[in-house]
Amino acid sequence: MKKPMPKNEESTFNFNELFFSTTNQKGVIEYGNSVFVRVSNYQEEQLMGAPHNIIRHPDMPRCVFKVFWDFLNANKPIGAYVKNMSADGKFYWVFAFAFPVQGGYLSIRFKPSSPLFGTVIKVYEEVLKKEKATSMEEAEKHLLNILSDNGFEDYSDFMVTAAINELKARDGQLLKSNQHKSFANSTLARISEISELSNQVLDSNFSKSNVFSNGSKTIKDNLSLLRGEFQKLKFLSVNMNILAVNFGESAATLSVISEEFSKLATQIEVQVKTFTQFSESLTEAIKNCSLNMAALKTQMNMVDFFVKESIDNSTRVDNAFDGMIRNKDMFTDLFKSSISNLDREMAKLEIEMLTIQDQITGIKKLVRTLEIIKQTGAIESSRQDDIKSSFNVYLQEMTSFLELLRKSINEMAEQQTILTQTTDEIRESSDGIKDNVSQIFTMALKSAH
């Protein structure tokens, strides 16, 4: 089939419209809903059995699709901004969320509108120029460097942020344009009720994911602050020891105290470094949880639209329910699988929380011992005025360090408690909606008889 010439005209669709397609493992299209067929402007028989790149726009950097397939081939979901081209050369932008499913892949698309989308368009133009001037591999590196320069750890980090932003933007567009419908049909009304209930749970979980992000940031910031203070503490211990040596026998006890202080501070530093590793694991788990929540919301929105689309088409088309019957198990299994994935990530988070709790408890014990050593040093240095005067500066620094240490540890302990509670809430609420997709399809198919 000859590729059309691109034209600077848009193949339009509304914010309330979602479309999806399924492909086999080689990327050959096996099914697409009616919106996909309409927006692509191909005949249905032209799409079925065609490679999915039939709708690829020449403005798209190839390296984006390389990243796309790297994720899918690793059996991971992937989200990306994609500019597609219809049969008559028109363009249409989507945010595509693709998932590995039994025998192939499912791609769900919706209209992007967040501020990030405008930035991505410009980035793609820059990356495409790089790709044409060099290679796909160099363009991919350039893309990842741009993401890094903009504060994203990797593509996965960007993808999660983009998915969440676009889902929120879509909700805002629907609210603004009043594209949420009320239904006289009892089946459609009940389906809407289940979908909205599910979305309320998922939106609530999205809000709670902010608790994770804020908690993780608080822990990271405190750990970063403490790492800097430990460097200062090493100089403090050395200077205390030198001063004790200079005072000779009269300050021998203080020399021992300064050495003990140094040893204990080093133990705490080691604990904090170990804590930092767990903090990084926590960040990764939070990212995976957010991705699963975005995936669930996308899937639920697609199922809600697809079922209503099928019921609406049934008044005009005899086989309107065939696609729903064909894809029912795929969507049901995928939704339950995503709930299970979220639950597993939450379970990992709970383990991380327990580990962090143990780390905090261990550090608190060391801090109490450090406090005793500091008090002993204060008593010993006060025995002679000249020693007291010289050591007073160091004792004040020790006091400041201990105050900072206690404050940081208490803040991290507080966040650990909040995160553990939030994890429990998300697991419980998500479990309550795991059968909702199955219920929606069951109700819709009953209405067909």
SEBA-445193 format. One record per residue (C-alpha): residue in one letter; residue number from 1; x, y, z. Coordinates in Angstrom, 2 decimals. Layout:
N
{node "A", NUM, {X, Y, Z}}
...
This chain:
449
{node "M", 1, {0.00, 0.00, 0.00}}
{node "K", 2, {1.40, 3.39, -1.01}}
{node "K", 3, {2.12, 5.79, 1.82}}
{node "P", 4, {0.16, 9.07, 1.66}}
{node "M", 5, {1.91, 12.43, 1.45}}
{node "P", 6, {1.72, 14.27, 4.79}}
{node "K", 7, {-0.32, 17.46, 4.90}}
{node "N", 8, {-0.56, 20.10, 7.60}}
{node "E", 9, {-4.17, 19.29, 8.47}}
{node "E", 10, {-5.42, 17.52, 11.57}}
{node "S", 11, {-7.59, 14.42, 11.67}}
{node "T", 12, {-9.68, 15.50, 14.63}}
{node "F", 13, {-11.25, 13.62, 17.51}}
{node "N", 14, {-12.66, 14.74, 20.84}}
{node "F", 15, {-11.23, 14.53, 24.35}}
{node "N", 16, {-13.97, 12.13, 25.40}}
{node "E", 17, {-13.05, 9.72, 22.58}}
{node "L", 18, {-10.51, 6.99, 23.21}}
{node "F", 19, {-9.33, 4.39, 20.77}}
{node "F", 20, {-7.33, 1.24, 20.88}}
{node "S", 21, {-5.83, -1.39, 18.67}}
{node "T", 22, {-4.40, -4.82, 19.28}}
{node "T", 23, {-1.48, -6.33, 17.42}}
{node "N", 24, {0.30, -9.65, 17.40}}
{node "Q", 25, {3.88, -9.85, 18.66}}
{node "K", 26, {5.18, -8.68, 15.27}}
{node "G", 27, {3.12, -5.49, 15.38}}
{node "V", 28, {0.47, -6.58, 12.85}}
{node "I", 29, {-2.95, -5.04, 13.58}}
{node "E", 30, {-5.58, -7.57, 14.64}}
{node "Y", 31, {-8.32, -5.27, 15.91}}
{node "G", 32, {-9.17, -1.59, 16.26}}
{node "N", 33, {-12.29, 0.09, 17.61}}
{node "S", 34, {-14.45, 2.35, 15.46}}
{node "V", 35, {-12.78, 5.61, 16.58}}
{node "F", 36, {-9.38, 4.23, 15.55}}
{node "V", 37, {-10.76, 3.33, 12.12}}
{node "R", 38, {-12.43, 6.71, 11.72}}
{node "V", 39, {-9.48, 8.87, 12.82}}
{node "S", 40, {-6.98, 6.86, 10.75}}
{node "N", 41, {-9.32, 7.27, 7.77}}
{node "Y", 42, {-8.51, 3.78, 6.46}}
{node "Q", 43, {-11.10, 1.18, 5.65}}
{node "E", 44, {-11.33, -1.41, 8.39}}
{node "E", 45, {-10.23, -4.17, 6.02}}
{node "Q", 46, {-7.16, -2.09, 5.09}}
{node "L", 47, {-6.09, -1.85, 8.74}}
{node "M", 48, {-6.67, -5.43, 9.81}}
{node "G", 49, {-3.58, -7.47, 8.96}}
{node "A", 50, {-1.49, -4.37, 8.19}}
{node "P", 51, {1.66, -3.49, 10.17}}
{node "H", 52, {0.95, -0.88, 12.83}}
{node "N", 53, {3.45, 1.49, 11.24}}
{node "I", 54, {0.89, 2.04, 8.49}}
{node "I", 55, {-0.15, 5.09, 10.53}}
{node "R", 56, {3.39, 6.28, 11.32}}
{node "H", 57, {4.04, 9.94, 10.59}}
{node "P", 58, {7.43, 10.95, 9.08}}
{node "D", 59, {7.74, 13.68, 11.74}}
{node "M", 60, {8.19, 10.99, 14.40}}
{node "P", 61, {11.78, 10.18, 15.41}}
{node "R", 62, {12.44, 6.46, 14.95}}
{node "C", 63, {14.32, 6.36, 18.26}}
{node "V", 64, {11.04, 6.95, 20.13}}
{node "F", 65, {9.66, 3.76, 18.63}}
{node "K", 66, {12.88, 1.97, 19.54}}
{node "V", 67, {12.33, 2.96, 23.18}}
{node "F", 68, {8.69, 1.93, 22.79}}
{node "W", 69, {9.57, -1.57, 21.61}}
{node "D", 70, {12.42, -1.96, 24.09}}
{node "F", 71, {9.86, -1.68, 26.89}}
{node "L", 72, {7.31, -3.97, 25.26}}
{node "N", 73, {9.91, -6.61, 24.42}}
{node "A", 74, {10.95, -6.53, 28.08}}
{node "N", 75, {7.29, -7.25, 28.94}}
{node "K", 76, {6.81, -3.76, 30.40}}
{node "P", 77, {4.05, -1.21, 29.68}}
{node "I", 78, {5.10, 1.97, 27.91}}
{node "G", 79, {3.61, 5.42, 27.46}}
{node "A", 80, {4.66, 7.89, 24.77}}
{node "Y", 81, {3.54, 10.89, 22.75}}
{node "V", 82, {3.02, 9.84, 19.15}}
{node "K", 83, {2.21, 11.80, 16.00}}
{node "N", 84, {0.28, 9.57, 13.59}}
{node "M", 85, {-0.80, 10.03, 9.98}}
{node "S", 86, {-4.18, 9.15, 8.51}}
{node "A", 87, {-4.82, 7.61, 5.09}}
{node "D", 88, {-5.29, 11.05, 3.54}}
{node "G", 89, {-2.04, 12.45, 4.98}}
{node "K", 90, {-3.56, 14.30, 7.93}}
{node "F", 91, {-1.86, 14.17, 11.33}}
{node "Y", 92, {-3.20, 13.40, 14.79}}
{node "W", 93, {-1.34, 13.47, 18.09}}
{node "V", 94, {-2.04, 10.92, 20.82}}
{node "F", 95, {-0.70, 9.86, 24.14}}
{node "A", 96, {-0.32, 6.12, 23.62}}
{node "F", 97, {-0.25, 3.66, 26.48}}
{node "A", 98, {0.77, 0.17, 25.31}}
{node "F", 99, {0.61, -3.08, 27.28}}
{node "P", 100, {1.85, -6.61, 26.66}}
{node "V", 101, {-1.17, -8.94, 26.54}}
{node "Q", 102, {-1.70, -12.59, 25.71}}
{node "G", 103, {-0.39, -13.17, 22.18}}
{node "G", 104, {0.60, -9.58, 21.48}}
{node "Y", 105, {0.05, -5.99, 22.53}}
{node "L", 106, {-2.72, -3.52, 23.31}}
{node "S", 107, {-2.32, 0.20, 22.62}}
{node "I", 108, {-4.78, 2.70, 24.13}}
{node "R", 109, {-4.68, 6.28, 22.86}}
{node "F", 110, {-6.23, 9.55, 23.94}}
{node "K", 111, {-5.86, 13.23, 23.08}}
{node "P", 112, {-2.97, 14.98, 24.90}}
{node "S", 113, {-3.34, 18.53, 26.19}}
{node "S", 114, {-1.01, 19.10, 29.15}}
{node "P", 115, {1.72, 21.81, 29.04}}
{node "L", 116, {4.25, 18.99, 28.77}}
{node "F", 117, {2.79, 18.03, 25.39}}
{node "G", 118, {3.80, 21.37, 23.83}}
{node "T", 119, {7.34, 20.89, 25.08}}
{node "V", 120, {7.52, 17.36, 23.68}}
{node "I", 121, {6.57, 18.55, 20.18}}
{node "K", 122, {9.63, 20.83, 20.15}}
{node "V", 123, {11.86, 18.11, 21.62}}
{node "Y", 124, {10.78, 15.66, 18.91}}
{node "E", 125, {11.66, 18.21, 16.23}}
{node "E", 126, {15.14, 18.59, 17.72}}
{node "V", 127, {15.63, 14.83, 18.13}}
{node "L", 128, {14.47, 14.18, 14.55}}
{node "K", 129, {17.08, 16.63, 13.23}}
{node "K", 130, {19.72, 14.82, 15.25}}
{node "E", 131, {18.52, 11.47, 13.92}}
{node "K", 132, {18.69, 12.62, 10.29}}
{node "A", 133, {22.15, 14.11, 10.81}}
{node "T", 134, {23.61, 11.14, 12.72}}
{node "S", 135, {21.85, 7.88, 13.60}}
{node "M", 136, {18.92, 6.46, 15.54}}
{node "E", 137, {21.25, 5.45, 18.38}}
{node "E", 138, {22.72, 8.95, 18.67}}
{node "A", 139, {19.22, 10.45, 18.55}}
{node "E", 140, {18.11, 8.17, 21.40}}
{node "K", 141, {21.07, 9.33, 23.50}}
{node "H", 142, {20.18, 12.93, 22.67}}
{node "L", 143, {16.56, 12.35, 23.73}}
{node "L", 144, {17.62, 10.83, 27.05}}
{node "N", 145, {20.07, 13.69, 27.63}}
{node "I", 146, {17.28, 16.22, 27.08}}
{node "L", 147, {15.11, 14.36, 29.58}}
{node "S", 148, {17.98, 14.30, 32.09}}
{node "D", 149, {18.58, 18.03, 31.63}}
{node "N", 150, {14.91, 18.59, 32.46}}
{node "G", 151, {15.09, 16.68, 35.73}}
{node "F", 152, {13.99, 13.19, 34.66}}
{node "E", 153, {16.11, 10.26, 35.84}}
{node "D", 154, {15.32, 8.20, 32.74}}
{node "Y", 155, {12.59, 7.60, 30.16}}
{node "S", 156, {10.54, 5.63, 32.66}}
{node "D", 157, {10.50, 8.60, 35.03}}
{node "F", 158, {9.40, 10.90, 32.19}}
{node "M", 159, {6.75, 8.42, 31.03}}
{node "V", 160, {5.10, 8.22, 34.47}}
{node "T", 161, {5.03, 12.02, 34.81}}
{node "A", 162, {3.62, 12.43, 31.29}}
{node "A", 163, {0.91, 9.79, 31.79}}
{node "I", 164, {-0.28, 11.34, 35.05}}
{node "N", 165, {-0.21, 14.88, 33.62}}
{node "E", 166, {-2.14, 13.88, 30.50}}
{node "L", 167, {-4.81, 11.95, 32.44}}
{node "K", 168, {-5.34, 14.96, 34.72}}
{node "A", 169, {-5.43, 17.31, 31.73}}
{node "R", 170, {-7.99, 15.09, 30.00}}
{node "D", 171, {-10.21, 15.12, 33.09}}
{node "G", 172, {-9.97, 18.89, 33.10}}
{node "Q", 173, {-10.92, 19.10, 29.42}}
{node "L", 174, {-13.94, 16.84, 29.95}}
{node "L", 175, {-15.08, 18.91, 32.91}}
{node "K", 176, {-14.60, 22.16, 31.00}}
{node "S", 177, {-16.47, 20.98, 27.90}}
{node "N", 178, {-19.09, 19.11, 29.92}}
{node "Q", 179, {-18.48, 15.96, 27.89}}
{node "H", 180, {-19.53, 13.73, 30.78}}
{node "K", 181, {-22.99, 12.41, 29.87}}
{node "S", 182, {-26.02, 11.39, 31.85}}
{node "F", 183, {-27.84, 8.31, 30.50}}
{node "A", 184, {-31.51, 7.46, 30.41}}
{node "N", 185, {-30.59, 3.88, 29.48}}
{node "S", 186, {-30.34, 1.99, 32.80}}
{node "T", 187, {-27.45, -0.22, 31.62}}
{node "L", 188, {-25.40, 2.75, 30.45}}
{node "A", 189, {-26.19, 4.60, 33.67}}
{node "R", 190, {-25.04, 1.65, 35.77}}
{node "I", 191, {-21.87, 1.25, 33.69}}
{node "S", 192, {-21.14, 4.96, 34.21}}
{node "E", 193, {-21.70, 4.53, 37.92}}
{node "I", 194, {-19.17, 1.67, 38.14}}
{node "S", 195, {-16.66, 3.53, 35.97}}
{node "E", 196, {-16.98, 6.73, 37.97}}
{node "L", 197, {-16.63, 4.83, 41.24}}
{node "S", 198, {-13.48, 3.17, 39.91}}
{node "N", 199, {-12.08, 6.49, 38.75}}
{node "Q", 200, {-12.82, 8.06, 42.13}}
{node "V", 201, {-10.77, 5.32, 43.79}}
{node "L", 202, {-7.97, 5.68, 41.25}}
{node "D", 203, {-7.98, 9.50, 41.48}}
{node "S", 204, {-7.83, 9.22, 45.26}}
{node "N", 205, {-4.87, 6.87, 44.88}}
{node "F", 206, {-3.22, 9.37, 42.53}}
{node "S", 207, {-3.56, 12.01, 45.25}}
{node "K", 208, {-2.06, 9.61, 47.75}}
{node "S", 209, {0.83, 8.97, 45.39}}
{node "N", 210, {1.74, 12.62, 45.99}}
{node "V", 211, {2.15, 11.64, 49.64}}
{node "F", 212, {4.72, 9.08, 48.47}}
{node "S", 213, {6.57, 11.63, 46.37}}
{node "N", 214, {6.60, 14.21, 49.15}}
{node "G", 215, {7.64, 11.63, 51.74}}
{node "S", 216, {10.42, 10.32, 49.53}}
{node "K", 217, {11.64, 13.89, 48.91}}
{node "T", 218, {11.66, 14.66, 52.64}}
{node "I", 219, {13.72, 11.55, 53.35}}
{node "K", 220, {16.11, 12.27, 50.48}}
{node "D", 221, {16.58, 15.92, 51.50}}
{node "N", 222, {17.34, 14.98, 55.09}}
{node "L", 223, {19.79, 12.28, 54.03}}
{node "S", 224, {21.55, 14.72, 51.71}}
{node "L", 225, {21.78, 17.28, 54.50}}
{node "L", 226, {23.21, 14.74, 56.94}}
{node "R", 227, {25.81, 13.52, 54.45}}
{node "G", 228, {27.13, 17.07, 54.21}}
{node "E", 229, {27.20, 17.45, 58.01}}
{node "F", 230, {29.23, 14.27, 58.45}}
{node "Q", 231, {32.04, 15.83, 56.45}}
{node "K", 232, {32.11, 18.74, 58.90}}
{node "L", 233, {31.94, 16.32, 61.81}}
{node "K", 234, {35.15, 14.59, 60.75}}
{node "F", 235, {37.05, 17.89, 61.00}}
{node "L", 236, {35.40, 18.56, 64.37}}
{node "S", 237, {36.58, 15.22, 65.79}}
{node "V", 238, {40.12, 15.76, 64.51}}
{node "N", 239, {40.30, 19.28, 65.99}}
{node "M", 240, {38.91, 18.10, 69.33}}
{node "N", 241, {41.53, 15.38, 69.50}}
{node "I", 242, {44.36, 17.77, 68.62}}
{node "L", 243, {43.22, 20.20, 71.32}}
{node "A", 244, {43.01, 17.41, 73.90}}
{node "V", 245, {46.55, 16.29, 73.06}}
{node "N", 246, {47.82, 19.88, 73.43}}
{node "F", 247, {46.42, 20.08, 76.96}}
{node "G", 248, {48.27, 16.88, 77.91}}
{node "E", 249, {47.35, 14.71, 80.89}}
{node "S", 250, {44.80, 17.17, 82.23}}
{node "A", 251, {42.65, 16.55, 79.12}}
{node "A", 252, {43.36, 12.83, 78.64}}
{node "T", 253, {39.72, 11.93, 79.28}}
{node "L", 254, {38.61, 14.44, 76.68}}
{node "S", 255, {40.92, 12.81, 74.15}}
{node "V", 256, {39.18, 9.47, 74.76}}
{node "I", 257, {35.79, 11.17, 74.51}}
{node "S", 258, {36.66, 12.82, 71.19}}
{node "E", 259, {37.81, 9.47, 69.78}}
{node "E", 260, {34.61, 7.75, 70.95}}
{node "F", 261, {32.57, 10.57, 69.48}}
{node "S", 262, {34.38, 10.15, 66.16}}
{node "K", 263, {33.86, 6.36, 66.13}}
{node "L", 264, {30.17, 6.66, 66.91}}
{node "A", 265, {29.65, 9.41, 64.34}}
{node "T", 266, {31.30, 7.13, 61.74}}
{node "Q", 267, {28.88, 4.31, 62.66}}
{node "I", 268, {25.95, 6.66, 62.18}}
{node "E", 269, {27.38, 7.78, 58.83}}
{node "V", 270, {27.54, 4.13, 57.68}}
{node "Q", 271, {23.91, 3.68, 58.78}}
{node "V", 272, {22.88, 6.77, 56.86}}
{node "K", 273, {24.64, 5.52, 53.71}}
{node "T", 274, {22.76, 2.22, 53.98}}
{node "F", 275, {19.58, 4.22, 54.55}}
{node "T", 276, {20.30, 6.12, 51.31}}
{node "Q", 277, {20.30, 2.84, 49.34}}
{node "F", 278, {16.87, 1.98, 50.72}}
{node "S", 279, {15.69, 5.48, 49.87}}
{node "E", 280, {16.64, 4.88, 46.22}}
{node "S", 281, {14.71, 1.58, 46.24}}
{node "L", 282, {11.78, 3.46, 47.71}}
{node "T", 283, {11.88, 5.98, 44.84}}
{node "E", 284, {11.83, 3.19, 42.25}}
{node "A", 285, {8.91, 1.44, 43.96}}
{node "I", 286, {6.95, 4.71, 44.09}}
{node "K", 287, {7.55, 5.25, 40.36}}
{node "N", 288, {6.26, 1.74, 39.56}}
{node "C", 289, {3.18, 2.28, 41.74}}
{node "S", 290, {2.37, 5.55, 39.96}}
{node "L", 291, {2.77, 3.85, 36.58}}
{node "N", 292, {0.34, 1.10, 37.57}}
{node "M", 293, {-2.20, 3.65, 38.80}}
{node "A", 294, {-1.96, 5.56, 35.52}}
{node "A", 295, {-2.34, 2.29, 33.60}}
{node "L", 296, {-5.45, 1.33, 35.58}}
{node "K", 297, {-7.12, 4.69, 34.99}}
{node "T", 298, {-6.34, 4.53, 31.27}}
{node "Q", 299, {-7.72, 0.99, 31.01}}
{node "M", 300, {-10.88, 1.84, 32.95}}
{node "N", 301, {-11.54, 4.91, 30.79}}
{node "M", 302, {-11.02, 2.83, 27.65}}
{node "V", 303, {-13.35, 0.05, 28.79}}
{node "D", 304, {-16.05, 2.55, 29.75}}
{node "F", 305, {-15.84, 4.26, 26.35}}
{node "F", 306, {-15.54, 1.03, 24.34}}
{node "V", 307, {-18.58, -0.61, 25.95}}
{node "K", 308, {-20.73, 2.49, 25.54}}
{node "E", 309, {-19.47, 2.87, 21.97}}
{node "S", 310, {-20.51, -0.72, 21.24}}
{node "I", 311, {-23.94, -0.27, 22.78}}
{node "D", 312, {-24.45, 2.96, 20.83}}
{node "N", 313, {-23.34, 1.30, 17.57}}
{node "S", 314, {-25.76, -1.59, 18.15}}
{node "T", 315, {-28.64, 0.60, 17.02}}
{node "R", 316, {-27.02, 0.89, 13.57}}
{node "V", 317, {-24.78, -2.15, 13.13}}
{node "D", 318, {-25.75, -5.80, 13.48}}
{node "N", 319, {-22.39, -7.06, 14.75}}
{node "A", 320, {-21.65, -4.14, 17.10}}
{node "F", 321, {-21.00, -6.45, 20.06}}
{node "D", 322, {-18.53, -8.70, 18.24}}
{node "G", 323, {-15.55, -6.52, 19.14}}
{node "M", 324, {-16.64, -6.37, 22.76}}
{node "I", 325, {-16.97, -10.13, 22.95}}
{node "R", 326, {-13.60, -10.56, 21.26}}
{node "N", 327, {-11.75, -8.18, 23.61}}
{node "K", 328, {-13.64, -8.73, 26.87}}
{node "D", 329, {-11.22, -11.27, 28.35}}
{node "M", 330, {-8.17, -9.28, 27.27}}
{node "F", 331, {-9.34, -6.11, 29.05}}
{node "T", 332, {-10.58, -8.03, 32.10}}
{node "D", 333, {-7.33, -9.95, 32.50}}
{node "L", 334, {-5.21, -6.84, 31.91}}
{node "F", 335, {-7.09, -4.81, 34.53}}
{node "K", 336, {-6.81, -7.57, 37.12}}
{node "S", 337, {-3.15, -8.02, 36.25}}
{node "S", 338, {-2.50, -4.29, 36.69}}
{node "I", 339, {-4.26, -4.40, 40.09}}
{node "S", 340, {-2.03, -7.34, 41.05}}
{node "N", 341, {1.06, -5.47, 39.85}}
{node "L", 342, {0.06, -2.46, 41.93}}
{node "D", 343, {-0.49, -4.70, 44.95}}
{node "R", 344, {2.95, -6.28, 44.48}}
{node "E", 345, {4.61, -2.87, 44.25}}
{node "M", 346, {2.73, -1.77, 47.36}}
{node "A", 347, {3.93, -4.90, 49.14}}
{node "K", 348, {7.50, -3.98, 48.16}}
{node "L", 349, {6.90, -0.50, 49.54}}
{node "E", 350, {5.72, -1.96, 52.84}}
{node "I", 351, {8.90, -4.01, 53.07}}
{node "E", 352, {10.94, -0.89, 52.35}}
{node "M", 353, {9.01, 0.92, 55.09}}
{node "L", 354, {9.82, -1.80, 57.61}}
{node "T", 355, {13.49, -1.68, 56.62}}
{node "I", 356, {13.51, 2.10, 56.95}}
{node "Q", 357, {11.85, 1.80, 60.35}}
{node "D", 358, {14.63, -0.57, 61.49}}
{node "Q", 359, {17.27, 1.81, 60.15}}
{node "I", 360, {15.72, 4.75, 61.99}}
{node "T", 361, {15.52, 2.76, 65.24}}
{node "G", 362, {19.20, 1.81, 64.91}}
{node "I", 363, {20.26, 5.41, 64.26}}
{node "K", 364, {18.19, 6.68, 67.21}}
{node "K", 365, {20.06, 4.31, 69.55}}
{node "L", 366, {23.40, 5.60, 68.27}}
{node "V", 367, {22.21, 9.20, 68.66}}
{node "R", 368, {21.32, 8.58, 72.31}}
{node "T", 369, {24.80, 7.17, 72.94}}
{node "L", 370, {26.30, 10.15, 71.12}}
{node "E", 371, {24.32, 12.45, 73.39}}
{node "I", 372, {25.76, 10.75, 76.48}}
{node "I", 373, {29.31, 11.14, 75.12}}
{node "K", 374, {28.69, 14.84, 74.47}}
{node "Q", 375, {27.35, 15.36, 78.00}}
{node "T", 376, {30.36, 13.55, 79.44}}
{node "G", 377, {32.62, 15.81, 77.41}}
{node "A", 378, {30.82, 18.89, 78.76}}
{node "I", 379, {31.31, 17.71, 82.35}}
{node "E", 380, {35.00, 16.86, 81.85}}
{node "S", 381, {35.83, 20.12, 80.06}}
{node "S", 382, {34.19, 22.20, 82.81}}
{node "R", 383, {36.73, 21.02, 85.42}}
{node "Q", 384, {39.28, 23.58, 84.20}}
{node "D", 385, {38.42, 27.06, 82.94}}
{node "D", 386, {41.09, 27.13, 80.22}}
{node "I", 387, {39.98, 23.72, 78.87}}
{node "K", 388, {36.30, 24.71, 79.17}}
{node "S", 389, {36.90, 27.90, 77.20}}
{node "S", 390, {38.70, 26.05, 74.40}}
{node "F", 391, {36.31, 23.11, 74.20}}
{node "N", 392, {33.16, 25.19, 74.42}}
{node "V", 393, {33.19, 25.96, 70.68}}
{node "Y", 394, {33.41, 22.26, 69.81}}
{node "L", 395, {30.73, 21.33, 72.31}}
{node "Q", 396, {28.38, 23.86, 70.71}}
{node "E", 397, {29.10, 22.33, 67.30}}
{node "M", 398, {28.40, 18.86, 68.72}}
{node "T", 399, {25.12, 20.14, 70.17}}
{node "S", 400, {24.10, 21.68, 66.82}}
{node "F", 401, {24.93, 18.44, 65.02}}
{node "L", 402, {22.90, 16.36, 67.47}}
{node "E", 403, {19.93, 18.71, 67.19}}
{node "L", 404, {20.05, 18.47, 63.39}}
{node "L", 405, {20.42, 14.69, 63.57}}
{node "R", 406, {17.44, 14.31, 65.92}}
{node "K", 407, {15.30, 16.66, 63.80}}
{node "S", 408, {16.14, 14.80, 60.56}}
{node "I", 409, {15.55, 11.37, 62.08}}
{node "N", 410, {12.20, 12.44, 63.56}}
{node "E", 411, {11.07, 13.90, 60.22}}
{node "M", 412, {12.02, 10.69, 58.40}}
{node "A", 413, {10.29, 8.55, 61.04}}
{node "E", 414, {7.14, 10.64, 60.65}}
{node "Q", 415, {7.21, 10.19, 56.86}}
{node "Q", 416, {7.76, 6.45, 57.26}}
{node "T", 417, {4.60, 6.21, 59.38}}
{node "I", 418, {2.55, 8.23, 56.88}}
{node "L", 419, {3.83, 6.19, 53.92}}
{node "T", 420, {3.02, 2.89, 55.63}}
{node "Q", 421, {-0.53, 4.04, 56.37}}
{node "T", 422, {-1.01, 5.32, 52.81}}
{node "T", 423, {0.25, 2.02, 51.37}}
{node "D", 424, {-2.37, 0.11, 53.34}}
{node "E", 425, {-5.13, 2.45, 52.16}}
{node "I", 426, {-4.18, 2.12, 48.48}}
{node "R", 427, {-3.95, -1.68, 48.63}}
{node "E", 428, {-7.35, -1.96, 50.25}}
{node "S", 429, {-9.13, 0.48, 47.92}}
{node "S", 430, {-7.57, -1.02, 44.76}}
{node "D", 431, {-8.60, -4.52, 45.76}}
{node "G", 432, {-12.19, -3.25, 45.95}}
{node "I", 433, {-12.32, -2.40, 42.21}}
{node "K", 434, {-10.45, -5.38, 40.73}}
{node "D", 435, {-13.66, -6.98, 39.37}}
{node "N", 436, {-15.21, -3.76, 38.01}}
{node "V", 437, {-14.12, -4.26, 34.39}}
{node "S", 438, {-15.57, -7.76, 34.43}}
{node "Q", 439, {-18.84, -6.37, 35.83}}
{node "I", 440, {-19.04, -3.71, 33.11}}
{node "F", 441, {-18.61, -6.24, 30.28}}
{node "T", 442, {-21.11, -8.64, 31.88}}
{node "M", 443, {-23.74, -5.92, 32.18}}
{node "A", 444, {-23.14, -4.68, 28.64}}
{node "L", 445, {-23.41, -8.14, 27.10}}
{node "K", 446, {-26.60, -8.87, 29.03}}
{node "S", 447, {-28.11, -5.79, 27.46}}
{node "A", 448, {-27.42, -7.30, 24.03}}
{node "H", 449, {-29.86, -10.15, 24.62}}
